[in-house]
């Protein structure tokens, strides 16, 4: 496994989440949540989709950069993904854990470990 391949895998995993969050946020949120969907939650979900789209584009572009730039991006993404793990765990502790939350923590953890491997080890 190479770092450019890892970037492409990351892009491929985040794209299917980003597109429906941006294009059909209310519908997607209603599928994922048993709670009442408000306008604010739809707007925040759309913002989250924009962040996922940014990560998708960043990782795809990073796969074509030179090695020093790739390592710098990997280090930044390691921090980003690690924060995602911590936030996910905090939410999981405060609220009842659902399968979706566990899967999200799993994705963040896998990518954090991957970027730790490529960027720091």
N, C-alpha and C positions, 0 to 999 in steps of 0.2 A: 504494500500500500504506500502510495506516495502522497505528499501534501497536496499537489494539484488534484489528485483523485479524491482525496478527502474533502476538499473544497467543493468539488462537483457533486459529491454525494450529499453534502450539506445543502447545497442549492436545490437538489432534486427532492429532498425531504421537506424543505420549508415552502417550496412553491405551491404544493397542493393545499397548504394551510392559508397562505397569503391571498390567493385568488378569491376564494369564496368569502373571506373576511372583508375584502375590499369591495367586491361586486355585489354580494348579497349578505350583508352583515346581519340583518334582522333574521332572515331565514336560517342562516348558519347558527346563530346564537340560540334560536328557538330549538334547533336540533340538539344542541349541546347542553342546554340548561333546562332544569325543571322549574326554575324561578320565573317570576314575571319579568318580561323584557321591557325596559324603559327606553326612552329616547337617549338618555345619557349612556346607558349600557351599550346601545347600538353605536353611538359615536365613539365611545372608548374602545369597543371591539374593532371598529374600522381603523382607529389609530394603531391598535395592536397589529392589524393586518398590514398597515403601512410599514411598521417596524419589521415585520416578517418579510415584506417585499424588499426592504432595504438590505436585510441580511442575505436574502436570495441573490440580489444583484451584486452585493459586495463579495460574496463567496465565489460567484461565477467569474467575476472580473479578476479576483485574486488568483484564481487558478491559472491565469495567463501572465502573471507578473514574474519578475526575476526573483531568484531565491531569497535575497535579503528582505525584499518587500513582502514576500509570502510569509516569512518568519515573523515579521512585525505584525502582520494581520493576524496570524495564528495566535500570537501572544495577546492581542487585544480581544480576540474572540474567546480565548480561554477565560479571560476575566469576565466577559459578558455572559458566557454560558454558566460560569460558576455563580454569578449573581442570580441567574435564572434558577439554578438549583436551590440556592438559599431562599429565594422568594417563594418558590414552589413548596419547599418543605415548611416554611412558615405558614403559608396558606393551608397546607394539609394538616398542620397541627391545630390551627385555630378552627378551621371548618372540617366537617366530616370528609374524609378522603373518598374520592370517587375514582373510578377506573380512568377517566379522562385526566384527572390530576396526576395520578400515578404514572400514566403514559407520558405526560408532559415532563414530569421530573426525570423520567427515564431518558427521554430524548436530550434534555439539557445535560444530564450527567454523562451520557455517551459522548456528546460533542465536546463537553468540557475536558473529559479525559483524553479524547483524541487530540485536541489542541494543546493540552498539557504535554502530551507525548511529542508532538511535532515542534512545539514552540519553546519548550523549556528543558526537555530531557535529551 
